[in-house]
Amino acid sequence: MIYAGDLTMRALTPNDTTHLVKWLSDERVLAYYEGRDRPHDESLVQQSFFPEDDGETRCLILHADKPIGYAQFYPLDAPEKQRYGYAKDDVVYGMDQFIGEPAYWNRGIGTQLVTAILHYLQTEKRAQKVAIDPQAWNERALRCYEKCGFRKVKELPLHEWHEGSMCDCWLMEWIAPAD
């Protein structure tokens, strides 16, 4: 469990499927995560969020005990490290997240969430760096990540499929402060 003020992140369970289906069939959420042309039903949620152990940690985000979103983090494997220019012995994590309840958008919760995950990854997983790859057009996400200490490292042209075409993304990096 990860705690940060009113936020709690706990391991995702099959009982959380209903929340994911609700959020990932909402066009407002899909505009930023997965795409409006990819609404999720229960089967797709099971396939996407409950695979065999793949090394990812998947969490439900709660605000004052109300489920509001999803987060995942994972150590980058050797091919990913090489693709992004990291040394093979660097401890680098990737992360993704979304707030699925639009009523909780634009309230600073994303910044609180990302900061809490970064603290956890540094203190519990000994992460030296965290990499994310938001779509270049997503100004709200870019501002949130920059507030949390990420910096743009390089453009990733045509990096991610979204709503029928490949989109440019940014590779952004957070470096753990020295102890």
N, C-alpha and C positions, 0 to 999 in steps of 0.2 A: 504494500500500500504506500502511496505517496500522498502526503498532506501538505496543503498550502492555504492557510486561512480557511475560507469556506469551501475550498476545492478538495476533493478526494479523488484519487485514481486507484482503481482496484482491477485485479485481473478480470478480463472478459470471460463470461460464462455463457453457455448455450441459452440460458434464460434471458440474456440481453438481446437475443435475435429480434424481438419485437421492436426494440428501440432503434436498432440499425435499419430495419425495414422501413420504419416510419421516416427516419432522417434521410435515408438514401432513396426515397421515393418523393421527396419534397424538392420541387424544381429550384427553390431558392438555395438549398444546400448543394444540389447537384451542379448548379452553375459554377461552383468552385471546386467540388470534389467528385470525381468520376465522370461528370458530364450529364446534361439533361437528357441525352439520348441513351443513357445507361441506368434507368431506374432499377433498383434491386428488389427482388422478391425474396421470400424466405430461402429458396434454393440457392440463389446467387449469393446471399449473405453467408449461408453455410459454406459454400465453396470458397468464397473470398476471405472470410474472417475466421474460419475454423478448420484450416488445413491440418494435415499431420504436422508434427513438430518441425518448424522451419527456422528456429532460432529467434523468431520475433516475439517480443513481449507486447501483448495487446491488452489495452485497458479501457474500461468504461470511466468516463469523467462524470463526477457528480458535483453539483453546486448546492450546498445546504441539503444534501441527501437526495436531490432531484437529478436523475440522469439527464445530462445535457450534451454529451459528445463522446468522442472516441480519440484515442491516441495509440500510437505504436512506436516502438524503437527497437533497434537491432544493430549488432556489430556488422560493419561492412566486411564483406569477404574479400579475399585476395584480388579477384578480378575487378571488383568495384573500386578497391583502393587504387589499383593500377590505372583504371580508366580515369579516375579523378586526380591522379598525381600524388597520392599519399605513399609514404614508405610502408613496406610490408609489415614492419614491427610497430607502426603507430597504432594506438588504440583509438579507433574512429567509429563512431556510431552514426546511424541515420535515424531520422524520425519523421513522422507524419502525424497530423492531427486535424480534427475539425470539430467545431461546435455545431451540433445538429439542431439546436433550438434557436431559431433566429431571434427570439426575444432576448437572448443572452449575448447577441452581437453588439459590438461597439460599446462595451462596458468595461474594457480593460481585462476581461477574463482570459482572453487569448494570451496576453502578455504574462499574466500570472501563471497560466498553465505552462507555457513554454519555459519560463524561468524555473518553475518547480521541476520540470523534467530535466533541464540542464543541470540543476543542483544534484538531483538524484544520480544522473549519469556520471557526473564528476566524482561524487562521494562514494557511491555504491559500486559502480562499474569501472571506476578509474579511467573514464574516458578522457583522452587528451584533446580530442576534437570531436565536433558534431557537425555533420553535413546535412543540408536540406536542399531540395531542388524545386522551389515554387515556380509556377508559371510566371513569365515575365510581365504579363498584363495584370497580375493580381496585386495591385498597389497596397491594398489593406494588409495582406499577408506580408509583403515586403517591409512595410513600416513596422509591423509587429515584431518581425524577426530582427530588424535593425535595432529596435528599442531593447531587445533582449541581448544584444551584443554580437549578433551575426554580422558578417560583412560579405558583400558580393565578391566572389573569387573569379568566376568566369561565366560567360554566356554559354548556354547549352542549346545551340540551334536545333530546331525540330526534334526536341528531346522526348516529348510526351504526347500521346494521343489524347485529344479532348474534343468532344463534340464534332467528330467527323474529319478532323485534320490534325496534323502534327503541330505542336505549339513549342515556341521557344521557352526555355526556362533559365533560371539563374542557379548556378551552384553557389550556395552561401555556406559560410563556415563560421563556427564558433570555436574559439580556442580557450581551453580551461586556463584560468589565471594561475600563475605560479603560487605554490603554497607559501 
